């Protein structure tokens, strides 16, 4: 603890370096994430995004009664 | 592939849904009452339990943790098993979660009006209740993570990421911010003091907004909007970026609640920068929600569920545009301490949380009760009452906030404050408070309409407790994915990474703040409170004075002229908890003890003012505190208070706990003698004496000569 305190207290101007390192790390993380997300397979993304729509097997009948827009979903 | 059959149990969801509606009405009724008391301060009638300062925390806690909290659990307990194709891990833990949460709410509703409070906004509950919250929250978390572990689908849907981030972050926030030393069963002092306490508190406060009012609702949005529109989310890729950016950035933004305060500049700057960046993920989420309705806009015209979702998500977009705006120092200089903040908060609460909750209830109800909604027309009426109610609530408060801020800052050509009398700026905005009350009335009538609709629907249907479903087992031999797929298919690793993402911001701000001494420059003349002042301070906290009075003079000419020298970090190092406040319904009190300042008042004035504020200031909207004149100070607890303060590092001399009451009585006797000279015969041990002592201490330390 004492070491950390003395390091922090003696940094003064060099604190700027910390800020620049933080900026680079954060930017790298977000750019990496965007590349990662863009490179995801379209079929996988489509499959994942449909997850909420595969769970109404039990109440499909009610949906049909309640309003006409909710038709049972395509089951894979 | 062989399908396994299983059932979902709707009982827990139904319990939480009922509780949501019940607590919505309670929270809003208390809101109406305190809005009324700002127009008619007589409504409290001098009854301690009905004063604004005690009921406002009840309103905020009930709205956030009771209404919104129960809504979160309703949605999570419904969507989680369905998204994971598995029954809930434990119905028993679910029931403990439900009854435990309701017990906590009841305890809050009982303790807050009785003045048991820590005095930190949205974290007012005393330590035994804090422990109960931590336990119930962990019970919820175990159920959440364990259900995720026993799922039948490989991929964990994005809504659940938001649920997991909510669980992890709220646990961290709650525990770190609530650490305190108990004095007695229902009284404690936070371990942090002054600006450090302020930093921790607003790290908590801001992220309670982020991780209690926002992330769980984004999870609900990602489930219920696609369900109601019957189409998948607009962009699943965007949802991934949305999630990680949002949780990483949000945690840094807390210091924007403390701009221009005595908090070091570097922390304020971090708060501003991250708040501005937050607009990107927030709007990413809003766009993702709204565009999910692409191709379904014709349905929005007729379906109250979708209408509510659209207004809710739009309100989210508005509030998250306004948030970064309010974080800019130039804007914050005007908005802070005014009703602008209240308007902003209610766009979020009434618009985003309220509308999404109502939409979810209208969507769930026919499914839980296997029937049609009793009346779509009434749901539409509710939609319009809620929408207009929200607008009638917020718009007048925007006018009120800006009007009052400009009046506070206006100078005459000769260089004097144009409105040196604070009361003038209050009288000016009272008409807006009337319209706000109307807005609140409209909004709550909408909820009453919903209650009727719910009761009729329930009466017409039969509760379908169990629903069957089937899915293939999640094979252990399922080929491992790559990249993010690998990560989110492993909930424990995912939870750990989310935890790291939310810890970084807090650590970067806290560690230097607590370890580097230059962040809180020592002021030689600042001394601990005397025992009588400490008792007065405890009464100040008990009565929730911080709900209307700030103790933070910002370094503006207008504030220095009105209140005195700007506040410094070194002045509040013995303030457990800090009392900066967030709204000036009354004037700032940081320098209330400095003789010769505009805010200084003599003992006799304070006595009469506590007895009947309208006697001293006819237009005042402050509640009466006659009971302070009748009640005696509890002398028995003074030694304990001193010992607790010593444990927290307040430098009272060794053994001072034993003699503290002598000093207390001596100082009280002096104040009582002063009052007697003015013709008021009062015992020295009355609470009002301690309050006067505290008022007269405020802000005086830096005016003293250190050689004294």
Interface residues (C-beta under 8 A of the other chain):
Chain A: X1 X4 X5 X8 X9 X22 X26 X29 X30 X33 X34 X36 X37 X38 X39 X40 X44 X45 X46 X47 X48 X49 X50 X51 X52 X53 X55 X56 X57 X58 X59 X62 X63 X65 X66 X67 X69 X70 X71 X73
Chain B: X8 X79 X82 X83 X85 X153 X155 X157 X158 X159 X222 X223 X226 X227 X230 X231 X232 X233 X236 X237 X240 X241 X244 X245 X248 X296 X299 X303 X366 X367 X370 X371 X372 X373 X464 X467 X468 X469 X470 X483 X484 X485 X508 X511 X512 X515 X516 X517 X518
